[in-house]
Amino acid sequence: MISKKTKYALKALGYLAEHSTGDPILISELAKEENIPRKFLEAILVALRKGGVLKSKIGKGGGYMLALPASAITIGKVVGILEGGFALVECLNDNVKVVCEECGDPACCGIRLVMSDVKKSIDSVLESTTLADMVERSESARRKKSKIVDFSI
């Protein structure tokens, strides 16, 4: 599972992508609109800024904005910044080199081999799905739910 921190980050980034006008958005607006505790959000936004996903402006008219187009920010990058990676079993975590106590030979461990395939699939989805894709999927689901038909010619 991803942490609440990552969920909140994705919600905040989605809001920034949907409301991108080139002007910074205040933390207070983000916190209120996405129902995220402000202090928690501040720490999340700092991490995302340090990770190169956001940029900030200080002072009057300040706030946060995307540092890159939403189509250039992958969900995997956000997860990597906040979670440090994603692994179903500890021995597959790229950030921690651990050998499972229960396993004598990682190269032949059936659990590790299967979970490695699962990790590759998850990583593929996370790295190929962008913030723009996430926002579009959400908007499409909202349109479908409200039964608004969207035709393009």
C-alpha positions in Angstrom: 0.0 0.0 0.0 1.1 3.5 -0.6 1.1 5.8 2.5 -1.3 8.5 3.2 1.5 11.0 2.5 1.7 9.7 -1.1 -2.1 9.7 -1.5 -2.2 13.3 -0.3 0.7 14.2 -2.6 -1.2 12.8 -5.6 -4.4 14.6 -4.6 -2.5 17.9 -4.3 -0.6 17.4 -7.6 -3.9 16.5 -9.3 -5.4 19.8 -8.0 -2.4 21.8 -9.2 -2.6 20.1 -12.6 -6.3 20.7 -13.0 -6.1 24.4 -11.9 -2.8 25.2 -13.6 -2.9 28.8 -14.8 0.8 29.5 -14.4 0.2 31.3 -11.1 1.2 29.7 -7.8 -1.6 28.2 -5.6 -1.5 28.8 -1.9 -1.0 25.9 0.5 -4.2 27.0 2.4 -6.2 26.6 -0.9 -4.7 23.2 -1.6 -5.3 22.0 2.0 -8.9 23.2 2.0 -9.9 22.0 -1.5 -8.4 18.6 -1.1 -9.1 18.2 2.6 -5.5 17.6 3.6 -4.1 18.7 7.0 -2.1 21.9 6.3 1.0 21.0 8.3 1.2 17.6 6.8 0.7 19.1 3.3 3.6 21.6 3.9 6.0 18.7 4.5 4.8 16.9 1.5 5.1 19.9 -0.8 8.7 20.6 0.4 9.6 17.0 -0.4 8.1 17.3 -3.9 9.9 20.6 -4.5 13.2 19.1 -3.5 12.4 16.2 -5.8 11.9 18.5 -8.7 8.2 18.0 -9.2 7.1 21.4 -7.8 8.5 24.9 -7.7 7.5 27.6 -5.2 7.3 31.3 -5.0 7.7 33.2 -1.8 5.9 36.3 -0.7 2.8 38.1 -2.0 1.3 36.0 -4.8 3.4 33.1 -3.7 2.5 29.4 -3.4 3.3 26.2 -5.3 3.0 25.2 -9.0 4.1 22.3 -11.0 7.8 22.4 -12.1 7.1 20.3 -15.1 4.1 19.7 -17.4 1.7 17.2 -15.8 2.4 14.9 -18.8 6.1 14.8 -17.7 5.5 13.8 -14.1 5.1 10.1 -13.6 3.2 8.6 -10.7 6.4 6.5 -10.2 8.5 9.6 -9.7 6.1 10.8 -7.0 6.0 7.4 -5.3 9.8 7.3 -5.5 10.2 10.7 -3.9 7.8 10.0 -1.0 8.1 6.2 -0.5 11.7 5.6 -1.7 10.4 2.9 -4.0 7.8 0.2 -4.0 8.4 -3.5 -3.1 6.1 -6.2 -1.9 8.8 -8.1 -0.1 11.7 -6.5 1.7 14.4 -8.3 -0.3 13.2 -6.6 -3.5 13.4 -3.1 -2.1 16.1 -1.3 -4.2 16.9 1.1 -1.3 17.6 -1.6 1.3 19.9 -4.6 0.5 18.4 -7.3 2.7 18.3 -11.1 2.4 15.2 -12.7 3.8 15.9 -14.8 6.9 13.5 -17.5 5.7 15.2 -17.9 2.4 18.6 -19.6 2.0 19.0 -18.8 -1.7 17.3 -15.7 -3.1 18.1 -16.7 -6.7 15.9 -19.8 -6.3 13.2 -18.5 -3.9 9.8 -19.0 -5.5 8.2 -16.2 -3.5 10.9 -13.7 -4.5 10.7 -14.7 -8.1 7.0 -14.3 -8.3 7.0 -11.0 -6.3 9.8 -9.7 -8.6 7.4 -10.2 -11.6 4.7 -8.4 -9.7 7.0 -5.5 -8.9 8.1 -5.2 -12.5 4.5 -5.0 -13.6 3.6 -2.4 -10.9 6.8 -0.4 -11.7 5.8 -0.4 -15.4 2.4 1.0 -14.7 3.8 3.6 -12.3 6.5 4.8 -14.7 4.2 4.9 -17.7 1.3 6.7 -16.1 1.6 10.4 -15.8 -0.1 13.0 -13.6 -2.0 14.1 -16.7 -3.2 10.6 -17.3 -4.4 10.4 -13.7 -6.3 13.7 -14.0 -7.8 12.7 -17.3 -9.0 9.3 -15.9 -10.6 11.1 -13.0 -12.3 13.7 -15.2 -13.5 10.9 -17.6 -15.0 8.9 -14.7 -16.8 12.1 -13.4 -18.2 12.7 -16.9 -19.3 9.0 -17.2 -20.9 9.1 -13.7 -22.8 12.3 -14.6 -23.7 10.7 -17.9 -22.3 13.6 -19.9 -21.3 12.4 -23.4 -18.1 13.9 -24.7 -17.7 13.7 -28.5 -14.7 14.9 -30.4 -14.6 15.2 -34.2 
